[in-house]
Amino acid sequence: MLTHAAAGTPDAVFLRTYEGDLTYCQVEQRSAGLATAFARIGVGAGSCVALLMHNSLDQVLVWFALARLGAVHAPLNTALLGEHLTQAVRVAEASVLVTDAKFLPVVTPVLDQLPELKRVVVNGIAGEQRFDDLADYQHCTDRCPPAEVDDLAAATLLFTSGTTGASKACVLSHRYLARQGQLHATYMGLLPDDVLYCPFPLFHIDAATLTVVAALACRGTAVLGRRFSASRFWNDVRAFDVSIFNFMGATLTILWKQPPSDRDRDHRVRLAWGVPMPEWQRGWEERFGIPLRQVYGLTDGGTCQFDQGS
Protein backbone atom coordinates (compact mmCIF):
# COMPACT_ATOMS: atom_id res chain seq x y z
CA MET A 1 0.00 0.00 0.00
CA LEU A 2 2.79 2.41 0.90
CA THR A 3 4.79 1.64 -2.24
CA HIS A 4 1.76 2.24 -4.45
CA ALA A 5 0.85 5.46 -2.63
CA ALA A 6 4.44 6.73 -2.87
CA ALA A 7 4.41 6.07 -6.61
CA GLY A 8 0.97 7.58 -7.19
CA THR A 9 1.02 10.58 -4.83
CA PRO A 10 4.68 11.01 -3.85
CA ASP A 11 4.42 14.61 -2.65
CA ALA A 12 1.17 14.30 -0.69
CA VAL A 13 1.64 14.56 3.07
CA PHE A 14 1.16 11.19 4.76
CA LEU A 15 2.29 11.88 8.34
CA ARG A 16 2.05 15.05 10.40
CA THR A 17 3.17 15.57 14.01
CA TYR A 18 4.57 18.40 16.10
CA GLU A 19 7.93 17.44 14.55
CA GLY A 20 6.75 18.31 11.04
CA ASP A 21 5.44 16.55 7.93
CA LEU A 22 6.55 13.56 5.88
CA THR A 23 5.28 12.86 2.38
CA TYR A 24 4.36 9.41 1.10
CA CYS A 25 7.62 9.30 -0.84
CA GLN A 26 9.68 10.27 2.21
CA VAL A 27 8.02 7.64 4.40
CA GLU A 28 8.58 4.97 1.78
CA GLN A 29 12.23 5.87 1.25
CA ARG A 30 13.12 6.34 4.92
CA SER A 31 11.33 3.19 6.09
CA ALA A 32 13.05 1.22 3.31
CA GLY A 33 16.44 2.43 4.55
CA LEU A 34 15.53 1.52 8.12
CA ALA A 35 14.42 -1.91 6.93
CA THR A 36 17.87 -2.51 5.46
CA ALA A 37 19.51 -1.48 8.73
CA PHE A 38 17.27 -3.80 10.76
CA ALA A 39 17.91 -6.64 8.31
CA ARG A 40 21.66 -6.24 8.92
CA ILE A 41 21.17 -7.01 12.62
CA GLY A 42 19.20 -10.15 11.82
CA VAL A 43 15.60 -8.90 11.81
CA GLY A 44 13.59 -10.69 9.15
CA ALA A 45 10.31 -12.40 8.38
CA GLY A 46 8.76 -13.66 11.59
CA SER A 47 11.16 -11.78 13.89
CA CYS A 48 9.44 -9.73 16.56
CA VAL A 49 10.56 -6.23 17.50
CA ALA A 50 8.93 -4.52 20.48
CA LEU A 51 8.53 -0.75 20.55
CA LEU A 52 8.38 1.42 23.66
CA MET A 53 7.91 4.83 22.10
CA HIS A 54 5.77 7.94 22.25
CA ASN A 55 3.82 8.90 19.13
CA SER A 56 6.35 10.21 16.63
CA LEU A 57 7.38 10.10 13.01
CA ASP A 58 10.17 7.72 14.03
CA GLN A 59 7.77 5.21 15.52
CA VAL A 60 5.74 5.01 12.31
CA LEU A 61 8.92 4.71 10.23
CA VAL A 62 10.10 1.79 12.37
CA TRP A 63 6.67 0.16 12.06
CA PHE A 64 6.69 0.37 8.25
CA ALA A 65 10.32 -0.76 8.10
CA LEU A 66 9.43 -3.91 10.02
CA ALA A 67 6.40 -4.50 7.79
CA ARG A 68 8.68 -4.23 4.75
CA LEU A 69 10.79 -7.06 6.19
CA GLY A 70 7.81 -9.23 7.09
CA ALA A 71 8.79 -8.86 10.74
CA VAL A 72 6.29 -8.54 13.58
CA HIS A 73 5.98 -5.18 15.32
CA ALA A 74 4.72 -5.05 18.90
CA PRO A 75 4.06 -1.52 20.21
CA LEU A 76 3.95 -1.61 24.00
CA ASN A 77 2.01 0.53 26.45
CA THR A 78 4.46 3.22 27.53
CA ALA A 79 3.09 3.08 31.09
CA LEU A 80 4.35 -0.49 31.63
CA LEU A 81 6.82 -0.96 34.47
CA GLY A 82 8.79 -3.81 36.03
CA GLU A 83 7.20 -7.23 35.74
CA HIS A 84 4.41 -5.91 33.51
CA LEU A 85 7.00 -4.72 31.00
CA THR A 86 9.01 -7.94 31.13
CA GLN A 87 5.84 -9.98 30.73
CA ALA A 88 4.81 -8.03 27.62
CA VAL A 89 8.26 -8.46 26.02
CA ARG A 90 8.18 -12.20 26.80
CA VAL A 91 4.67 -12.64 25.41
CA ALA A 92 5.74 -10.89 22.23
CA GLU A 93 8.86 -13.10 22.06
CA ALA A 94 10.75 -9.99 21.00
CA SER A 95 14.44 -10.29 20.19
CA VAL A 96 14.88 -6.54 19.68
CA LEU A 97 13.47 -3.57 21.58
CA VAL A 98 13.30 -0.07 20.13
CA THR A 99 12.79 2.49 22.87
CA ASP A 100 12.78 6.24 23.29
CA ALA A 101 15.69 7.36 25.46
CA LYS A 102 13.13 8.66 27.95
CA PHE A 103 12.18 5.09 28.85
CA LEU A 104 15.70 3.78 29.49
CA PRO A 105 15.29 4.22 33.27
CA VAL A 106 12.39 1.76 32.99
CA VAL A 107 14.05 -0.61 30.51
CA THR A 108 17.55 -0.89 31.97
CA PRO A 109 16.57 -2.42 35.35
CA VAL A 110 14.71 -5.32 33.71
CA LEU A 111 17.22 -6.26 30.99
CA ASP A 112 18.82 -8.99 33.10
CA GLN A 113 15.40 -10.63 33.27
CA LEU A 114 15.11 -10.70 29.48
CA PRO A 115 17.96 -12.85 28.15
CA GLU A 116 16.00 -13.43 24.94
CA LEU A 117 16.27 -9.71 24.17
CA LYS A 118 19.39 -9.59 22.02
CA ARG A 119 19.53 -5.90 21.20
CA VAL A 120 18.18 -2.54 22.40
CA VAL A 121 17.92 0.31 19.91
CA VAL A 122 17.51 3.77 21.42
CA ASN A 123 15.74 6.71 19.82
CA GLY A 124 17.49 9.72 21.33
CA ILE A 125 20.61 10.18 23.43
CA ALA A 126 21.24 6.96 25.35
CA GLY A 127 24.43 7.86 27.18
CA GLU A 128 25.41 4.18 27.24
CA GLN A 129 27.64 2.49 24.68
CA ARG A 130 25.95 -0.89 24.99
CA PHE A 131 22.83 0.31 23.17
CA ASP A 132 22.40 0.91 19.44
CA ASP A 133 21.42 4.38 18.26
CA LEU A 134 18.36 4.54 15.99
CA ALA A 135 19.91 7.59 14.30
CA ASP A 136 22.70 5.35 12.97
CA TYR A 137 20.07 3.07 11.44
CA GLN A 138 18.37 6.05 9.83
CA HIS A 139 21.56 6.96 7.99
CA CYS A 140 21.25 3.80 5.91
CA THR A 141 20.36 4.72 2.34
CA ASP A 142 20.32 1.21 0.86
CA ARG A 143 16.74 0.15 0.16
CA CYS A 144 16.01 -3.55 0.51
CA PRO A 145 13.06 -4.78 -1.56
CA PRO A 146 9.82 -5.64 0.28
CA ALA A 147 9.81 -9.21 1.53
CA GLU A 148 7.44 -11.75 0.04
CA VAL A 149 5.13 -12.61 2.93
CA ASP A 150 1.89 -14.48 3.40
CA ASP A 151 -0.74 -11.79 3.87
CA LEU A 152 -2.25 -13.87 6.68
CA ALA A 153 1.07 -13.98 8.55
CA ALA A 154 1.40 -12.00 11.76
CA ALA A 155 2.27 -8.34 11.19
CA THR A 156 1.47 -6.69 14.52
CA LEU A 157 0.82 -7.57 18.13
CA LEU A 158 -1.54 -5.09 19.77
CA PHE A 159 -2.18 -5.59 23.46
CA THR A 160 -5.72 -5.27 24.79
CA SER A 161 -6.61 -2.78 27.52
CA GLY A 162 -6.65 -5.57 30.12
CA THR A 163 -10.02 -4.71 31.65
CA THR A 164 -10.62 -8.30 32.80
CA GLY A 165 -7.04 -9.23 33.69
CA ALA A 166 -3.58 -8.98 32.22
CA SER A 167 -3.39 -7.46 28.74
CA LYS A 168 -3.50 -10.05 25.99
CA ALA A 169 -1.55 -9.78 22.74
CA CYS A 170 -3.82 -9.84 19.69
CA VAL A 171 -2.05 -11.31 16.67
CA LEU A 172 -3.04 -9.21 13.64
CA SER A 173 -2.13 -10.17 10.09
CA HIS A 174 -0.95 -8.01 7.22
CA ARG A 175 -4.32 -8.46 5.51
CA TYR A 176 -6.20 -7.59 8.69
CA LEU A 177 -4.40 -4.27 9.13
CA ALA A 178 -4.84 -3.35 5.46
CA ARG A 179 -8.52 -4.30 5.31
CA GLN A 180 -9.35 -2.55 8.58
CA GLY A 181 -7.91 0.67 7.22
CA GLN A 182 -9.59 0.22 3.85
CA LEU A 183 -13.00 -0.54 5.34
CA HIS A 184 -12.76 2.36 7.77
CA ALA A 185 -11.88 4.68 4.88
CA THR A 186 -14.78 3.33 2.81
CA TYR A 187 -17.51 3.52 5.43
CA MET A 188 -16.34 6.87 6.81
CA GLY A 189 -16.19 8.27 3.28
CA LEU A 190 -12.56 9.35 3.66
CA LEU A 191 -11.06 11.40 0.83
CA PRO A 192 -7.50 12.27 -0.22
CA ASP A 193 -7.84 15.80 1.17
CA ASP A 194 -8.91 14.53 4.60
CA VAL A 195 -6.63 15.13 7.59
CA LEU A 196 -7.23 12.53 10.31
CA TYR A 197 -6.28 13.57 13.84
CA CYS A 198 -5.74 11.14 16.70
CA PRO A 199 -4.37 12.19 20.11
CA PHE A 200 -4.22 8.60 21.37
CA PRO A 201 -1.12 6.34 21.40
CA LEU A 202 0.06 4.15 18.55
CA PHE A 203 -0.15 1.06 20.75
CA HIS A 204 -3.94 1.44 20.37
CA ILE A 205 -5.98 0.52 17.29
CA ASP A 206 -7.52 4.01 17.00
CA ALA A 207 -4.18 5.61 16.14
CA ALA A 208 -2.54 2.66 14.39
CA THR A 209 -5.10 1.04 12.13
CA LEU A 210 -7.99 3.50 12.08
CA THR A 211 -5.85 6.62 11.62
CA VAL A 212 -2.49 5.76 10.02
CA VAL A 213 -3.66 2.84 7.86
CA ALA A 214 -7.01 4.51 7.11
CA ALA A 215 -5.15 7.61 5.90
CA LEU A 216 -2.91 5.37 3.79
CA ALA A 217 -5.98 3.68 2.32
CA CYS A 218 -7.48 6.99 1.12
CA ARG A 219 -4.07 8.67 0.56
CA GLY A 220 -4.96 11.32 3.09
CA THR A 221 -2.94 12.68 6.00
CA ALA A 222 -2.60 11.10 9.45
CA VAL A 223 -1.92 13.54 12.29
CA LEU A 224 -0.62 12.06 15.54
CA GLY A 225 -0.83 14.05 18.75
CA ARG A 226 1.29 13.14 21.77
CA ARG A 227 -1.65 12.83 24.16
CA PHE A 228 -5.15 14.23 24.64
CA SER A 229 -5.12 17.74 26.11
CA ALA A 230 -8.33 19.74 26.55
CA SER A 231 -6.43 23.02 26.58
CA ARG A 232 -4.51 22.21 23.39
CA PHE A 233 -7.09 20.17 21.45
CA TRP A 234 -8.80 22.85 19.37
CA ASN A 235 -5.54 24.69 18.71
CA ASP A 236 -4.13 21.43 17.33
CA VAL A 237 -7.23 20.89 15.21
CA ARG A 238 -6.84 24.33 13.66
CA ALA A 239 -3.04 24.27 13.32
CA PHE A 240 -3.02 20.82 11.68
CA ASP A 241 -6.00 21.65 9.41
CA VAL A 242 -7.89 18.62 10.74
CA SER A 243 -11.04 17.44 8.94
CA ILE A 244 -11.78 14.28 10.98
CA PHE A 245 -10.92 13.29 14.55
CA ASN A 246 -11.80 10.46 16.87
CA PHE A 247 -12.83 10.50 20.50
CA MET A 248 -12.74 7.90 23.24
CA GLY A 249 -13.87 7.58 26.83
CA ALA A 250 -14.33 10.92 28.55
CA THR A 251 -12.58 13.06 25.95
CA LEU A 252 -15.77 14.26 24.27
CA THR A 253 -17.31 15.11 27.65
CA ILE A 254 -14.24 17.12 28.63
CA LEU A 255 -14.48 19.17 25.44
CA TRP A 256 -18.24 19.62 25.84
CA LYS A 257 -17.84 20.99 29.36
CA GLN A 258 -15.50 23.74 28.27
CA PRO A 259 -17.15 27.19 28.23
CA PRO A 260 -18.77 28.02 24.87
CA SER A 261 -16.58 30.17 22.67
CA ASP A 262 -17.05 32.22 19.51
CA ARG A 263 -14.37 29.93 18.03
CA ASP A 264 -16.36 26.72 18.57
CA ARG A 265 -16.98 26.51 14.82
CA ASP A 266 -13.62 27.89 13.78
CA HIS A 267 -12.36 24.67 12.16
CA ARG A 268 -12.85 22.53 9.07
CA VAL A 269 -13.77 19.30 10.90
CA ARG A 270 -16.56 17.51 9.06
CA LEU A 271 -16.83 14.36 11.18
CA ALA A 272 -15.86 12.93 14.57
CA TRP A 273 -16.13 9.24 15.37
CA GLY A 274 -15.68 7.17 18.48
CA VAL A 275 -17.33 5.74 21.56
CA PRO A 276 -19.35 6.24 23.72
CA MET A 277 -22.02 8.39 22.10
CA PRO A 278 -23.21 11.00 24.63
CA GLU A 279 -26.85 11.75 25.39
CA TRP A 280 -26.18 15.36 24.39
CA GLN A 281 -25.08 14.36 20.88
CA ARG A 282 -27.48 16.79 19.17
CA GLY A 283 -26.30 19.65 21.36
CA TRP A 284 -22.68 18.92 20.43
CA GLU A 285 -23.50 18.80 16.74
CA GLU A 286 -25.34 22.13 16.92
CA ARG A 287 -22.67 23.85 19.01
CA PHE A 288 -19.57 22.71 17.11
CA GLY A 289 -21.12 21.94 13.72
CA ILE A 290 -19.52 18.49 13.79
CA PRO A 291 -21.59 15.31 13.15
CA LEU A 292 -20.77 12.49 15.57
CA ARG A 293 -20.64 8.85 14.54
CA GLN A 294 -20.53 5.99 17.00
CA VAL A 295 -18.21 3.11 16.14
CA TYR A 296 -18.00 -0.29 17.75
CA GLY A 297 -14.90 -2.29 17.12
CA LEU A 298 -12.47 -4.50 19.02
CA THR A 299 -8.73 -4.67 18.43
CA ASP A 300 -9.14 -8.24 17.21
CA GLY A 301 -12.86 -8.16 16.47
CA GLY A 302 -12.96 -7.79 12.71
CA THR A 303 -14.39 -4.78 10.94
CA CYS A 304 -15.94 -1.88 12.80
CA GLN A 305 -19.70 -1.91 13.19
CA PHE A 306 -21.46 1.43 12.79
CA ASP A 307 -24.45 2.49 14.83
CA GLN A 308 -27.53 2.41 12.60
CA GLY A 309 -28.70 5.68 14.12
CA SER A 310 -25.57 7.61 13.22
Stockholm file with secondary structure:
# STOCKHOLM 1.0

chainA/1-310         MLTHAAAGTPDAVFLRTYEGDLTYCQVEQRSAGLATAFARIGVGAGSCVALLMHNSLDQVLVWFALARLGAVHAPLNTALLGEHLTQAVRVAEASVLVTDAKFLPVVTPVLDQLPELKRVVVNGIAGEQRFDDLADYQHCTDRCPPAEVDDLAAATLLFTSGTTGASKACVLSHRYLARQGQLHATYMGLLPDDVLYCPFPLFHIDAATLTVVAALACRGTAVLGRRFSASRFWNDVRAFDVSIFNFMGATLTILWKQPPSDRDRDHRVRLAWGVPMPEWQRGWEERFGIPLRQVYGLTDGGTCQFDQGS
#=GR chainA/1-310 SS CHHHHHHHSTTSEEEEETTEEEEHHHHHHHHHHHHHHHHHTTCCTTCEEEEECCSCHHHHHHHHHHHHHTCEEEECCTTCCHHHHHHHHHHHTCSEEEEEGGGHHHHGGGGGGCTTCCEEEEESCCCCTTSEEHHHHHTCCCCCCCCCCCTTSEEEEEECCCTTSSCCEEEEEHHHHHHHHHHHHHHHTCCTTCEEEECSCTTSHHHIIIIIIHHHHHTCEEEECSSCCHHHHHHHHHHTTCSEEEEETTHHHHHHTSCCCTTTTCSCCCEEEEECCCTTHHHHHHHHCCCEEEEECCTTSCSCEECTTC
#=GC SS_cons         CHHHHHHHSTTSEEEEETTEEEEHHHHHHHHHHHHHHHHHTTCCTTCEEEEECCSCHHHHHHHHHHHHHTCEEEECCTTCCHHHHHHHHHHHTCSEEEEEGGGHHHHGGGGGGCTTCCEEEEESCCCCTTSEEHHHHHTCCCCCCCCCCCTTSEEEEEECCCTTSSCCEEEEEHHHHHHHHHHHHHHHTCCTTCEEEECSCTTSHHHIIIIIIHHHHHTCEEEECSSCCHHHHHHHHHHTTCSEEEEETTHHHHHHTSCCCTTTTCSCCCEEEEECCCTTHHHHHHHHCCCEEEEECCTTSCSCEECTTC
//
